[in-house]
Amino acid sequence: MSEVSAFMREDNWKSLDELFDLFLKTKPGLQSKLQAFAIKKIIKKKFGDAEVSIKDKILLVRTKNPTLRQELLYKKEEIKKLIKSNLAGSVDDIEIL
């Protein structure tokens, strides 16, 4: 019996958050992919089109637009705070490329 089905049988009233956390624990690598997706969404919503990836807890933001690059460099600390408030622990630093 899987952990998820055992969890469901113990208490059908567990919160969806608890169930989702348990599911993420059974799927290695999925949580980091979801965090990367969420961060990409945050960056694109705030700053438009930029290529975003995460490597070794470093957020890499690439753009060919020099104006956007300058804006990203200028707002680097704001971006860190935004990410930490939404996804604590997923990114330690940001590099604007």
C-alpha positions as CSV (number, residue, x, y, z in Angstrom):
1,M,0.0,0.0,0.0
2,S,1.4,3.4,-0.9
3,E,2.0,6.2,1.6
4,V,-0.6,8.3,-0.1
5,S,-3.4,5.7,0.1
6,A,-2.5,5.0,3.7
7,F,-2.6,8.7,4.5
8,M,-6.1,8.9,2.9
9,R,-7.5,6.0,4.9
10,E,-6.2,7.4,8.2
11,D,-8.3,10.5,8.0
12,N,-10.3,11.5,5.0
13,W,-10.4,15.0,6.3
14,K,-6.7,15.8,5.9
15,S,-6.1,19.1,4.2
16,L,-5.2,19.2,0.6
17,D,-1.9,20.9,1.5
18,E,-0.9,17.9,3.7
19,L,-1.8,15.4,1.0
20,F,0.1,17.4,-1.6
21,D,3.2,17.6,0.7
22,L,3.1,13.9,1.1
23,F,2.7,13.3,-2.6
24,L,5.8,15.6,-3.2
25,K,7.8,13.5,-0.8
26,T,7.1,10.4,-2.8
27,K,8.2,12.1,-6.1
28,P,11.9,13.2,-5.9
29,G,12.6,16.2,-8.0
30,L,9.0,17.2,-8.5
31,Q,9.1,19.9,-5.8
32,S,12.1,21.7,-7.3
33,K,10.4,21.6,-10.8
34,L,7.2,23.1,-9.3
35,Q,9.2,25.8,-7.5
36,A,11.1,26.6,-10.7
37,F,7.7,26.8,-12.5
38,A,6.3,29.1,-9.8
39,I,9.4,31.3,-9.9
40,K,9.2,31.6,-13.7
41,K,5.6,32.7,-13.4
42,I,6.5,35.3,-10.8
43,I,9.4,36.7,-12.9
44,K,7.4,36.7,-16.2
45,K,4.4,38.4,-14.5
46,K,6.6,41.1,-12.9
47,F,9.2,41.7,-15.7
48,G,7.9,40.2,-18.9
49,D,9.7,37.8,-21.1
50,A,13.0,36.4,-19.7
51,E,14.5,32.9,-19.7
52,V,14.5,31.7,-16.2
53,S,16.2,28.6,-14.7
54,I,17.4,27.3,-11.3
55,K,20.7,25.6,-10.8
56,D,22.1,24.7,-7.4
57,K,19.6,27.1,-5.7
58,I,20.8,29.9,-7.9
59,L,18.1,31.6,-10.0
60,L,19.5,32.4,-13.4
61,V,17.7,35.0,-15.4
62,R,18.7,35.5,-19.0
63,T,17.5,38.2,-21.4
64,K,18.7,39.7,-24.6
65,N,17.0,43.0,-23.9
66,P,19.5,45.4,-22.3
67,T,16.8,47.6,-20.8
68,L,15.2,44.6,-19.1
69,R,18.6,43.4,-17.9
70,Q,19.3,46.7,-16.3
71,E,15.9,46.7,-14.6
72,L,16.5,43.2,-13.3
73,L,19.9,44.2,-12.0
74,Y,18.4,47.2,-10.3
75,K,15.6,45.2,-8.7
76,K,17.6,42.1,-7.8
77,E,17.0,42.5,-4.0
78,E,13.3,43.1,-4.6
79,I,13.2,39.9,-6.7
80,K,14.9,38.0,-3.9
81,K,12.4,39.2,-1.3
82,L,9.5,38.4,-3.7
83,I,10.7,34.9,-4.2
84,K,11.5,34.3,-0.5
85,S,8.1,35.5,0.6
86,N,6.4,33.1,-1.9
87,L,8.8,30.2,-2.0
88,A,11.1,30.3,1.0
89,G,14.3,28.1,0.7
90,S,14.0,27.5,-3.0
91,V,16.6,30.1,-4.1
92,D,19.8,31.4,-2.3
93,D,21.0,33.8,-5.0
94,I,20.1,35.4,-8.3
95,E,22.3,35.9,-11.4
96,I,21.2,38.2,-14.1
97,L,22.8,37.2,-17.4
